[in-house]
Amino acid sequence: MSRTSFDALLAAGAHFGHLKRKWNPAMAPYIFMERNGIHIIDLNKTVAKVDQAAEALKQIAKSGKRILFVATKKQAKDIVAEKATSVNMPYVIERWPGGMLTNFPTIRKAVKKMANIDKLIADGTYDKLSKRENLQIRRKREKLEKNLGSIADLTRLPSALFVVDVLKENIAVREANRLGIPVFAIVDTNSDPDNIDFVIPANDDSTKAVEVILDACCSAIAEGIEERKAEKIDMDAAGEGEEEKEEKPARKRATRARAEKKEEAPAEEAPVAEEEAEPAEEEAPAEEA
């Protein structure tokens, strides 16, 4: 069963591409027709590509890895933030900080700096400073929060990137390509799909279209997370069962060993009785003599 439908995408306006003169020829396989100078995207292919991308995202989430969502355009940023938060994944919606992936340690330092400011504010260290200095520090903290707050818990490089509008987020795509990180993207008719691992052809300017596609992908991610939790519980239960199974044979062996010792004890005493009896028989002939 498909995760999304042709009708849902059609109602959201996902089929509208860009003007014919702005198209990228590499998108030709995903274009159905041209109408009034505008390319129409083949939604049957979009449905298939959404299913393919959702299944891959589900497996990534199931393995416990992180997916970074990127959308800095006004139409998509709010919906991306909402959907990414619902599955507890990091996202970038304000501005892509150059070198965020290729120079990840520096970004982590900035995040740690933000955490350090929070710590010093909490323990009252900054209260001793002048009002002006305090205000400057708080402004710096707000700026860091705006740009990096959503990736504060991203302690290592993400395992995948989900991008809305690859033309606008071309720096993020290039960084991911350089590091070999798979890229999932909603690609419009004016964009180049060649550098994208999982292409979802659709209108990236429509908030409703982006929402329909993200709903399908995020529900798959949520399924992957739940399956991972269920497997972990099953493994823990299986581990406890194996321990019990190992304990039972150990108990049986101990019981058997005790029983064998009891049986052996009388057998050892018997020869002693025989040895005592033998001299008595030998003494009798001596008396007769």
ABEGO torsion letter per residue (X at the ends): XBABBAAAAAAAGAABBBBAAABBAAAAAABABBBGGBBBBBAAAAAAAAAAAAAAAAAAAAAGBBBBBBBABAAAAAAAAAAAAAAGBBBBAABBBBGAAAAAAAAAAAAAAAAAAAAAAAAGAAAABBAAAAAAAAAAAAAAAAAAAAAAABABBBABBBBBGAAAAAAAAAAAAAAGBBBBBBBBAABBAAABABBBBBBAABAAAAAAAAAAAAAAAAAAAAAAAAAAAAAAAAAAAAAAAAAAAAAAAAAAAAAAAAAAAAAAAAAAAAAAAAAAAAAAAAAAX
